[in-house]
Amino acid sequence: MHSRTNRKLNIVRDFIQENYKDWEGKYSNMLGAYPGMKHRKNKPSGRYAIVFLVSEKGPDKGKIVPRYFDIHTPQSGSIKIPTDVIVAKKYKLWNVSLCGRIERSTSHE
Protein backbone atom coordinates (compact mmCIF):
# COMPACT_ATOMS: atom_id res chain seq x y z
CA MET A 1 0.00 0.00 0.00
CA HIS A 2 1.29 3.45 -0.89
CA SER A 3 2.50 5.46 2.14
CA ARG A 4 0.14 8.36 1.33
CA THR A 5 -2.83 5.97 1.28
CA ASN A 6 -1.66 4.43 4.54
CA ARG A 7 -1.43 7.89 6.19
CA LYS A 8 -4.93 8.76 4.96
CA LEU A 9 -6.34 5.48 6.32
CA ASN A 10 -4.69 6.17 9.69
CA ILE A 11 -6.38 9.59 9.76
CA VAL A 12 -9.73 7.95 8.97
CA ARG A 13 -9.20 5.27 11.66
CA ASP A 14 -8.40 7.95 14.24
CA PHE A 15 -11.49 9.94 13.18
CA ILE A 16 -13.70 6.86 13.60
CA GLN A 17 -12.26 6.15 17.06
CA GLU A 18 -12.74 9.78 18.16
CA ASN A 19 -16.36 9.95 16.97
CA TYR A 20 -17.67 6.41 17.49
CA LYS A 21 -19.34 7.03 20.86
CA ASP A 22 -21.14 10.12 19.50
CA TRP A 23 -22.30 8.17 16.44
CA GLU A 24 -23.71 5.39 18.64
CA GLY A 25 -26.04 7.92 20.24
CA LYS A 26 -26.82 9.74 17.01
CA TYR A 27 -27.44 6.80 14.65
CA SER A 28 -29.63 4.41 16.65
CA ASN A 29 -29.45 1.56 14.12
CA MET A 30 -25.63 1.64 13.77
CA LEU A 31 -23.85 -1.63 14.53
CA GLY A 32 -20.31 -0.58 13.65
CA ALA A 33 -18.01 1.54 11.49
CA TYR A 34 -14.68 0.92 9.81
CA PRO A 35 -12.47 2.38 7.05
CA GLY A 36 -13.10 0.47 3.85
CA MET A 37 -13.73 0.68 0.14
CA LYS A 38 -16.84 2.56 -0.97
CA HIS A 39 -19.16 0.50 -3.15
CA ARG A 40 -21.77 1.54 -5.71
CA LYS A 41 -24.23 -1.08 -6.93
CA ASN A 42 -22.16 -3.78 -5.15
CA LYS A 43 -18.97 -2.83 -7.01
CA PRO A 44 -15.91 -1.12 -5.46
CA SER A 45 -15.60 2.53 -6.47
CA GLY A 46 -11.83 2.72 -5.91
CA ARG A 47 -12.23 5.26 -3.08
CA TYR A 48 -11.85 4.66 0.62
CA ALA A 49 -14.75 5.63 2.85
CA ILE A 50 -16.08 5.37 6.37
CA VAL A 51 -18.31 2.30 6.13
CA PHE A 52 -21.24 2.20 8.53
CA LEU A 53 -22.85 -1.14 9.36
CA VAL A 54 -26.55 -0.66 10.17
CA SER A 55 -29.39 -2.97 11.14
CA GLU A 56 -31.78 -1.33 8.65
CA LYS A 57 -31.63 1.34 5.94
CA GLY A 58 -34.15 4.02 5.14
CA PRO A 59 -35.22 7.52 6.17
CA ASP A 60 -37.63 6.15 8.79
CA LYS A 61 -34.97 3.90 10.37
CA GLY A 62 -33.18 6.59 12.37
CA LYS A 63 -31.02 9.61 11.62
CA ILE A 64 -29.38 9.41 8.18
CA VAL A 65 -25.57 9.14 7.97
CA PRO A 66 -24.13 12.10 5.99
CA ARG A 67 -22.75 11.46 2.48
CA TYR A 68 -19.28 12.54 3.63
CA PHE A 69 -17.32 13.95 6.57
CA ASP A 70 -14.83 16.82 6.44
CA ILE A 71 -11.79 15.73 8.45
CA HIS A 72 -9.41 18.51 9.46
CA THR A 73 -5.78 17.65 10.19
CA PRO A 74 -2.72 19.84 10.71
CA GLN A 75 -0.69 17.79 8.21
CA SER A 76 -3.22 17.43 5.38
CA GLY A 77 -5.62 20.32 5.90
CA SER A 78 -9.21 19.37 5.15
CA ILE A 79 -10.01 15.95 3.68
CA LYS A 80 -13.48 15.08 2.42
CA ILE A 81 -14.11 11.39 3.20
CA PRO A 82 -17.22 9.75 1.73
CA THR A 83 -19.41 7.38 3.72
CA ASP A 84 -20.97 4.09 2.75
CA VAL A 85 -23.86 2.46 4.57
CA ILE A 86 -24.46 -1.28 4.40
CA VAL A 87 -27.06 -3.43 6.08
CA ALA A 88 -25.53 -6.14 8.26
CA LYS A 89 -28.15 -8.88 8.21
CA LYS A 90 -25.81 -11.53 9.52
CA TYR A 91 -22.14 -11.13 10.23
CA LYS A 92 -19.23 -13.06 11.68
CA LEU A 93 -16.49 -11.61 13.81
CA TRP A 94 -13.09 -12.56 12.49
CA ASN A 95 -9.67 -11.82 13.85
CA VAL A 96 -7.99 -9.56 11.30
CA SER A 97 -4.93 -7.39 11.42
CA LEU A 98 -5.33 -3.67 10.76
CA CYS A 99 -3.22 -3.97 7.64
CA GLY A 100 -5.36 -6.82 6.29
CA ARG A 101 -8.08 -6.35 3.71
CA ILE A 102 -11.71 -6.54 4.72
CA GLU A 103 -13.78 -8.03 1.94
CA ARG A 104 -17.49 -7.34 1.57
CA SER A 105 -19.78 -10.19 0.67
CA THR A 106 -23.38 -9.95 -0.46
CA SER A 107 -24.02 -13.61 0.30
CA HIS A 108 -25.82 -14.56 3.48
CA GLU A 109 -24.26 -17.69 4.89
N, C-alpha and C positions, 0 to 999 in steps of 0.2 A: 504494500500500500504506500502511496506517495506520502511524504512527510507532511505536506500541506493538508492533505485529506485527513491524515491522522490527527493533526492539530485541531482541525475543524470538528472532527468527531469528539475529541476530548472536550472542546468547548460545549458541544451539544450535550454530552454526558453530564458535565457539571451543571448546566442549565436545568436539565431534568431533575437531578438530585436536589438542587436548590428550590425548585418549584413543586415537587411532587406532592408534598403535604397540602399545599394550597389547592392543587388540582383535585385531590381526593375530595375536598369539601365542595369545590365548585362544580365538578362533573360527576354527578351522583352515580352514573352507570359505568364509570371508568374502572377497569380491572388492572391496568398497568400501562407503562409507557417505556419506550426504549428508542435509541437511535437506530434507524434502519433505512432501507431503500423505499422510496415512495413508489407506489404502484398506481397505474391507471388501467382500468378494465382488466385487472389481474395480470398485468405485464409491468416489469420494472421500468421506471422512467429514466433511470440513470442518475437521479438526484437523491441525496440523503435527506431524511426528514425525521421529525419526531413522530413516531408511530404510537398511536393510542389504541389500546385494546379496550373495547367496550362490550357490555353485555347485550346492548341493543342499539340500533341506529335510528335516527329520525328526529324531527323537530319536537315531537311530543315526548321524547325519551330522556329529557334532561337538557341542561344548558349545552349549546353547540360549541364544539372545539373550534377555535379560529383557524382560518386557512393557513396562517403562518404566524411565527413569532419573530419579533425584532430582538436580536441578542446583541447587547452592547459589551464590547471588550476593549481594554486599553490597547492591546496588541493589534487587533483587526478592525477596530471601529465598530460599525453596525453591520450585522449579518442578518439577512432575512432567511429564516429556516422554515420551509413548508411543513405542514402536518399531514398525516395520513391517519385515517380512522378505520379500524377493522373490527368486525364482530368476532369475538372469541366464543364460539359455541362450545367447543370442547378443546382443551389444551393439555399438554403434558409439560411438566417441569423437567428440564434437562440441565445437566451440569455443563456449562460452556465457558470457555475463557473469553475475556473481553475482546481479544483480538480475533476470535473465531467469527465465522459468518453465521448469521441467523437466517434460515431459509423459511419462507412463507409457503404454506401449503393450503390449497383450497379443499383438499379431501378431508373428510370427517371419519377418522378411524374409530 
